[in-house]
């Protein structure tokens, strides 16, 4: 598998993303449902500047550069062989960057990356590391993704962004990772999250707590996950690769991590 040449798909169907996704062998209804889901994570919507954005990615050689990252991290992590689809990012979306420069979403068997004409190639590497880490961990865990709960979700995010820090540098870690004080993280954990770790992804409150919707601070679940992983790593001295396949419960076994 590896990087799929979606630049060619975009040449033909950039104005009709649903039809473009049908090139994956999907039926129209399935492609429409997938496109709606991908847009919620930052995939572009056709606009006046879409052609410019596509040409900018081509000029920056996005597909070749991402292939370099794919080969690097697949070898380093002994990761899965999965297709990686690249599309422009939605200009007003992208939860992994305050500047809406990049985003992505991962499944156990495929990855979608949404990019802009980012001047710093490390930003592209950072989003690849984050998403490919998710995919690699999914393939290591003996658990069906449908069974993931809130604890799994926050640990997924914490581990992926810890990997960004390790391989790309702290300056490429998403802003949400350091958005809240240790005091607030512990307070929110104890008041709202620690008793809801069983929630499945299908439960409405799962995303409210993970993404910080409603009355909860933005991306608080992500931030708590990063904090837990950082503390666990400090206490145990483990590497990114050593932590990658650990059961999520391992990260909160010690009272020293988040307190009682």
C-alpha positions as CSV (number, residue, x, y, z in Angstrom):
1,X,0.0,0.0,0.0
2,X,1.5,3.4,1.0
3,X,0.7,6.8,-0.4
4,X,-2.1,6.8,-2.9
5,X,-1.7,9.2,-5.9
6,X,-4.8,11.1,-5.1
7,X,-3.3,14.1,-7.0
8,X,-4.7,12.3,-10.1
9,X,-8.1,11.8,-8.5
10,X,-8.1,15.5,-7.7
11,X,-7.3,16.4,-11.3
12,X,-10.5,14.7,-12.4
13,X,-13.0,15.1,-9.5
14,X,-11.8,17.9,-7.2
15,X,-15.2,19.6,-7.6
16,X,-17.1,16.4,-6.7
17,X,-15.4,14.8,-3.7
18,X,-18.1,12.1,-3.3
19,X,-17.5,10.9,-6.8
20,X,-13.8,11.1,-6.2
21,X,-14.1,8.8,-3.1
22,X,-16.0,6.3,-5.3
23,X,-12.6,5.5,-6.9
24,X,-12.0,3.5,-3.7
25,X,-14.6,1.1,-5.0
26,X,-17.4,2.5,-2.8
27,X,-21.0,3.0,-3.8
28,X,-22.4,6.5,-4.0
29,X,-24.2,6.4,-0.7
30,X,-21.1,5.0,1.1
31,X,-18.9,7.7,-0.5
32,X,-21.3,10.4,0.6
33,X,-21.3,9.1,4.2
34,X,-17.5,8.9,4.3
35,X,-17.1,12.3,2.8
36,X,-19.4,13.8,5.5
37,X,-17.3,12.1,8.2
38,X,-14.0,13.2,6.6
39,X,-15.1,16.8,6.5
40,X,-15.7,16.7,10.2
41,X,-12.0,16.0,10.6
42,X,-10.8,18.7,8.1
43,X,-11.2,17.5,4.5
44,X,-11.7,20.3,2.1
45,X,-15.0,21.5,0.6
46,X,-14.9,22.6,-3.0
47,X,-14.3,26.4,-3.2
48,X,-12.9,29.1,-5.5
49,X,-9.4,28.4,-4.3
50,X,-9.5,24.6,-4.4
51,X,-7.5,24.4,-7.7
52,X,-4.8,26.7,-6.2
53,X,-4.5,24.6,-3.1
54,X,-4.2,21.4,-5.1
55,X,-1.5,22.9,-7.4
56,X,0.3,24.2,-4.3
57,X,0.5,20.7,-2.8
58,X,1.8,19.4,-6.1
59,X,4.5,22.1,-6.3
60,X,5.6,21.2,-2.8
61,X,5.8,17.5,-3.8
62,X,3.4,16.5,-1.0
63,X,2.9,13.0,-2.2
64,X,6.6,12.1,-2.6
65,X,7.5,13.7,0.8
66,X,4.7,11.8,2.6
67,X,5.9,8.6,1.0
68,X,9.3,9.3,2.6
69,X,7.7,9.6,6.0
70,X,5.6,6.5,5.4
71,X,8.6,4.4,4.6
72,X,10.6,5.9,7.5
73,X,8.0,5.2,10.2
74,X,6.7,1.9,8.9
75,X,10.3,0.6,9.1
76,X,11.0,2.2,12.5
77,X,7.8,1.1,14.2
78,X,7.3,-2.1,12.1
79,X,3.9,-0.6,11.3
80,X,1.1,-1.8,9.1
81,X,0.9,-1.6,5.3
82,X,-2.1,0.7,4.7
83,X,-3.2,3.1,2.1
84,X,-2.7,6.8,2.9
85,X,-5.0,9.3,1.1
86,X,-3.9,13.0,0.8
87,X,-6.4,15.8,0.2
88,X,-6.4,19.6,0.8
89,X,-7.4,20.7,4.3
90,X,-10.6,22.6,4.9
91,X,-9.5,26.3,5.2
92,X,-11.5,26.8,8.4
93,X,-10.9,23.4,10.0
94,X,-8.1,21.2,11.4
95,X,-8.1,20.3,15.1
96,X,-4.4,19.4,15.2
97,X,-3.1,22.9,14.4
98,X,-4.2,26.3,15.7
99,X,-3.5,27.7,12.2
100,X,-5.6,25.1,10.4
101,X,-2.7,24.0,8.4
102,X,-3.1,20.3,8.6
103,X,-5.4,17.6,10.0
104,X,-6.2,13.9,9.5
105,X,-8.1,10.9,10.6
106,X,-7.1,7.2,10.9
107,X,-8.7,3.8,10.8
108,X,-7.2,0.4,11.4
109,X,-6.8,-0.2,7.7
110,X,-6.4,3.3,6.1
111,X,-5.3,6.9,6.8
112,X,-6.5,10.3,5.5
113,X,-4.3,13.4,5.6
114,X,-5.5,16.9,5.0
115,X,-2.8,19.3,4.1
116,X,-2.2,23.0,3.2
117,X,0.8,24.6,1.4
118,X,2.7,24.5,4.7
119,X,6.1,26.1,4.4
120,X,7.7,23.9,7.1
121,X,7.8,20.3,6.0
122,X,8.1,19.2,9.6
123,X,4.4,20.2,10.0
124,X,3.5,17.5,7.5
125,X,5.7,15.0,9.2
126,X,4.0,15.9,12.5
127,X,0.5,15.1,11.2
128,X,1.8,11.9,9.6
129,X,3.4,10.8,12.8
130,X,0.2,11.5,14.8
131,X,-2.0,9.6,12.4
132,X,0.3,6.7,11.6
133,X,0.9,6.2,15.3
134,X,-2.9,5.8,15.8
135,X,-3.0,3.3,12.9
136,X,0.0,1.3,14.2
137,X,-1.4,1.2,17.8
138,X,-4.8,0.0,16.5
139,X,-3.1,-2.9,14.8
140,X,-1.2,-3.8,18.0
141,X,-4.1,-3.7,20.4
142,X,-6.1,-6.9,20.8
143,X,-9.3,-4.9,20.7
144,X,-11.9,-4.1,18.0
145,X,-12.1,-0.3,17.4
146,X,-15.8,-0.5,18.0
147,X,-15.0,-1.5,21.6
148,X,-12.7,1.5,22.3
149,X,-13.9,3.6,25.3
150,X,-13.0,7.1,26.5
151,X,-9.9,5.9,28.3
152,X,-8.7,4.3,25.0
153,X,-9.4,7.6,23.1
154,X,-7.5,9.9,25.4
155,X,-4.5,7.6,25.6
156,X,-4.5,7.3,21.8
157,X,-4.3,11.0,21.5
158,X,-1.7,11.4,24.2
159,X,0.6,8.7,22.8
160,X,0.4,10.1,19.3
161,X,1.3,13.6,20.3
162,X,4.1,12.3,22.5
163,X,5.5,10.6,19.4
164,X,5.3,14.0,17.6
165,X,7.4,15.5,20.4
166,X,9.9,12.7,20.2
167,X,10.4,12.6,16.4
168,X,9.6,16.2,15.3
169,X,10.4,18.3,18.3
170,X,8.4,20.1,21.0
171,X,7.7,23.1,18.8
172,X,5.6,20.8,16.5
173,X,3.4,19.5,19.3
174,X,-0.2,20.8,18.9
175,X,-1.2,23.8,21.0
176,X,-3.9,21.8,22.9
177,X,-1.2,19.7,24.6
178,X,0.0,22.7,26.7
179,X,-3.3,24.7,26.8
180,X,-4.3,23.9,30.4
181,X,-2.5,24.0,33.7
182,X,-1.7,20.8,35.6
183,X,-4.2,22.0,38.3
184,X,-7.0,22.3,35.8
185,X,-6.2,19.0,34.2
186,X,-6.3,17.2,37.5
187,X,-9.5,19.0,38.5
188,X,-11.4,18.1,35.3
189,X,-10.1,14.5,35.5
190,X,-11.4,14.0,39.0
191,X,-14.7,15.9,38.5
192,X,-15.8,14.8,35.0
193,X,-13.6,12.2,33.4
194,X,-12.3,9.5,35.7
195,X,-15.8,8.1,36.3
196,X,-16.7,8.1,32.6
197,X,-13.8,6.2,31.2
198,X,-16.1,3.3,30.2
199,X,-18.0,5.4,27.7
200,X,-17.9,4.0,24.2
201,X,-17.4,6.2,21.1
202,X,-21.1,5.8,20.2
203,X,-22.1,7.5,23.4
204,X,-22.8,11.2,23.0
205,X,-20.9,12.2,26.2
206,X,-17.7,10.4,24.9
207,X,-17.0,13.1,22.3
208,X,-18.2,15.9,24.7
209,X,-15.5,14.9,27.1
210,X,-12.8,14.0,24.5
211,X,-13.3,17.1,22.3
212,X,-14.5,19.5,25.0
213,X,-17.9,20.3,23.7
214,X,-20.7,22.0,25.5
215,X,-19.5,23.3,28.9
216,X,-16.2,21.5,28.8
217,X,-12.9,23.3,27.8
218,X,-11.9,22.7,24.1
219,X,-10.0,19.5,23.5
220,X,-9.7,18.8,27.2
221,X,-9.7,15.0,26.7
222,X,-6.7,15.3,24.3
223,X,-4.9,17.5,26.7
224,X,-5.5,15.1,29.6
225,X,-4.3,12.2,27.5
226,X,-1.0,14.0,26.7
227,X,-0.5,14.8,30.3
228,X,-1.1,11.2,31.5
229,X,1.3,9.8,28.9
230,X,4.0,12.4,29.7
231,X,3.8,11.6,33.4
232,X,3.8,7.9,32.7
233,X,6.8,8.2,30.6
234,X,8.6,10.3,33.2
235,X,7.8,7.7,35.9
236,X,8.7,4.6,33.8
237,X,11.3,5.8,31.3
238,X,9.7,4.0,28.4
239,X,10.2,4.9,24.7
240,X,7.5,5.7,22.2
241,X,7.8,2.2,20.7
242,X,7.7,0.5,24.1
243,X,4.5,2.3,25.1
244,X,2.8,1.9,21.7
245,X,1.2,-1.5,22.4
246,X,0.4,-1.1,26.1
247,X,-3.2,-1.5,27.3
248,X,-4.7,1.9,28.1
249,X,-5.3,0.9,31.7
250,X,-1.6,0.6,32.3
251,X,-1.3,4.4,32.1
252,X,-3.5,5.2,35.0
253,X,-2.6,2.3,37.4
254,X,-0.4,4.5,39.5
255,X,-2.1,7.1,41.8
256,X,0.9,9.3,41.0
257,X,-0.3,9.9,37.5
258,X,-3.6,11.8,38.1
259,X,-4.2,11.5,41.8
260,X,-7.1,9.9,43.5
